[in-house]
Structures are given as structure tokens and as C-alpha cells.
């Protein structure tokens, strides 16, 4: 498969996949085998990590091993990770369905760095739009598709030196999730899943009746899914308390990711390990999730070079020893924030053709369409240039605004000696034994 995103081309290696003819199926009960642990429907979930060296997944082998549904990573907040998701989605979706396996999808989320309610809602809607554009590129939902899922397991919104220094408040995480799920449901008519784990649901979110209306895809390990009295939702002492908790210390889960230690080879997966899931319910309730075909209209497809407006909203610049902070906002013609892309500073050529010192810069996405661009290593005096909005996906049209930065000479920055390299950490296999 060849994926062209802006000027960048991602090409998967040519592979030959042989799909064996499966027996004709006459009834749902015969089709959806209850061959998983505890007599449940067995499933898995996959992403680029299941394709080392671009190796394809053998979905016929997966089907023969008892897997009847697979959740595929289809989209991501970050544009680079999103491009990789698309690459492997195109490899996996049709091959899985051809082998008789139902396919669902999930969107990995990076939350916005804001507590403003309107901004939180705008960001959630923009990320839902990204998932909708991806679903539209597949032709929408068919009766071989399970609903999209929101993968929400990371609430860090600011990282410094590799460590999280700021987390989104519980109310923000909850509002964001409610908005994303509602936007997807209103557009497609299918209720999306929410994927997370019990500690996150309890400690990073507030209890919400709105959230409770959506099916939960829950990750909880260390419990034997074949044990009829085992129930994800309990702690060693007491219960997890979140939106899907019940009075008897259980939870209203629909899919349970019970292990990350599935043996890849057994399920036709090239990676050493693969996640394993079970569905809660019988064949009829499983098939109910596939009801309702959504076919995208013309306006639902990903735009190409959609016009944009760019505005520098603030500049904080003083002396050479301090970073320059630039706030940038980029909008679509509708006034909504752009969904993809990033920002960068470009210096104007130096008069006389002298050397240009490279500017250290890092754009941080505060929320959809708003970035804080940090610049370092600028010289004293006036620096001419412009802030550019660039979109490698080609979804939004690039834009720019001129900027003149004036810095006074600050004290010399003392260079900290590079620390001695530490001993390499021995990899830990969490699946051992």
C-alpha cells in the first residue's frame, strides 16, 4: 500500500497474503464462536507494534486460533503517529475482514493543555473530526465493523526534560471524553467505546452519567478470564469506583483486555506479544454492535489544502539568556481550529549572505489550533523572520505571518557538563512466566 501525505510517501513492502476460504455460515451463533476464555467471544487489538520490519499479520491463522474481532489503531492526536496508524490500518482492515474477523478501530489521545471549558470542547471536537475523516477514508461503517473507540489512558499535558510536570484536571478529562464520544455518536449513529484502565477511570476522571451511556473497553490484567467468578473491577482490597462501577463491586464493561502477553506466533502476529480481549455477551449482542451502516457524505471526507488563517496572539521576548515564547492560533474557514499540522519559525536571509545561526525551536500543542512556540539561541538585536503553519498531511493550506524579534544581550549561559553515561537498563519482560 502507498500512502501519500503532503509531500511524504509511506510505502509498505509488497507482501502476498493468502486468504483461505472459510466455511459458509448460516446463523450468527455459528459465526461468532464462543471459543475465548470463559466461553466468551475472543478478540485482540493491534497497531504498528505488531508489524516489526513491516511484516504482515496472518489473519487466517488468527481466525483459526479462535479470534473473531480485532481492534485496529486507526488514528492519533500526533500527526507523525497518525500517519503510521494509517499505513498499517490499510494493511490490516481488509485482510482481517477477508479472513472472517470483525474489525473495530481506536483513536489514541493526547489531551490539551488548557482548563478553559470552550477550548476543551473545541479540542475534543477537532480530534473527533480527525477520527471521522479516517473512518470516511475507509468508506464508513459496514456490517463487518465494530464501533470506533477512544483510547484515553494518558492525562499528562506538559512534559519537561522527559518528565510530566502537569496533568489535566479530572473535570477536563471527563468533559473532553464526553464531547469526543458524543460527537462521534451524533455523526455516525453508533456509540463508540471508551478504552482505559480502572486506576485511570477512578483517579483521572469524575463519575459521569453521560460516560456511563457508552460501552467500556476495559484493560485489567492479572485476573483469570476463564474463572467464572473472576470480575474485573475489584482491587486487592475494595472496589474501583468510576462511571461504570456497580453496587456489587463489578463494572459494566463490554470488552475486557485481560492480557498483553498473548503469544504473537500463535495468533499469526509477527511481534512476540499481542493484547488479548474477551467480549461480554452472546453472539446476538455482539452482532448488535455492528448494526447501522454509516456512509460518509461528500463533506465528510478529509479536505485537501483547505484555506487557513494564522494569528500570532502573543510574543514574550526579552534577552538572549531566556527563551522566546510565541503563541500562535490557526483556524479553518469555519472558524474551527485546524485538525492537523504544526508551526515553526523561519529566519529571513542575512544581508550580505553571512552565516545563519540555527535556532533551537520546539512547538507545543496547547490544544487543537493553538501552539506555544519556544525559540532559543537567537542573537542579540533584531531578528527578522516569520512564523509558518505547516501541514505535512496536506489537509490544511500552509500560512505565515511576519515577525520581528528584538533581544538584548543577556548574561552568558553556563554550559552544564555532560553527565557520565549510566549503565544500560536491563530490559524487563513483564510477560515472563
HELIX and SHEET records of a PDB file:
HELIX    1   1 UNK A   28  UNK A   31  1                                   4    
HELIX    2   2 UNK A   37  UNK A   39  5                                   3    
HELIX    3   3 UNK A   48  UNK A   50  5                                   3    
HELIX    4   4 UNK A   52  UNK A   54  5                                   3    
HELIX    5   5 UNK A   59  UNK A   64  1                                   6    
HELIX    6   6 UNK A   79  UNK A   98  1                                  20    
HELIX    7   7 UNK A  117  UNK A  137  1                                  21    
HELIX    8   8 UNK A  170  UNK A  188  1                                  19    
HELIX    9   9 UNK A  198  UNK A  203  1                                   6    
HELIX   10  10 UNK A  209  UNK A  212  1                                   4    
HELIX   11  11 UNK A  264  UNK A  267  5                                   4    
HELIX   12  12 UNK A  283  UNK A  288  1                                   6    
HELIX   13  13 UNK A  298  UNK A  300  5                                   3    
HELIX   14  14 UNK A  351  UNK A  353  5                                   3    
SHEET    1   A 2 UNK A   2  UNK A   5  0                                        
SHEET    2   A 2 UNK A   8  UNK A  11 -1                                        
SHEET    1   B 9 UNK A  41  UNK A  46  0                                        
SHEET    2   B 9 UNK A  67  UNK A  76  1                                        
SHEET    3   B 9 UNK A 102  UNK A 108  1                                        
SHEET    4   B 9 UNK A 145  UNK A 151  1                                        
SHEET    5   B 9 UNK A 193  UNK A 197  1                                        
SHEET    6   B 9 UNK A 216  UNK A 219  1                                        
SHEET    7   B 9 UNK A 253  UNK A 263  1                                        
SHEET    8   B 9 UNK A 273  UNK A 279 -1                                        
SHEET    9   B 9 UNK A  41  UNK A  46 -1                                        
SHEET    1   C 2 UNK A 156  UNK A 160  0                                        
SHEET    2   C 2 UNK A 163  UNK A 167 -1                                        
SHEET    1   D 4 UNK A 308  UNK A 316  0                                        
SHEET    2   D 4 UNK A 324  UNK A 332 -1                                        
SHEET    3   D 4 UNK A 370  UNK A 376 -1                                        
SHEET    4   D 4 UNK A 360  UNK A 367 -1                                        
SHEET    1   E 3 UNK A 342  UNK A 347  0                                        
SHEET    2   E 3 UNK A 381  UNK A 390 -1                                        
SHEET    3   E 3 UNK A 399  UNK A 407 -1                                        
END                                                                             
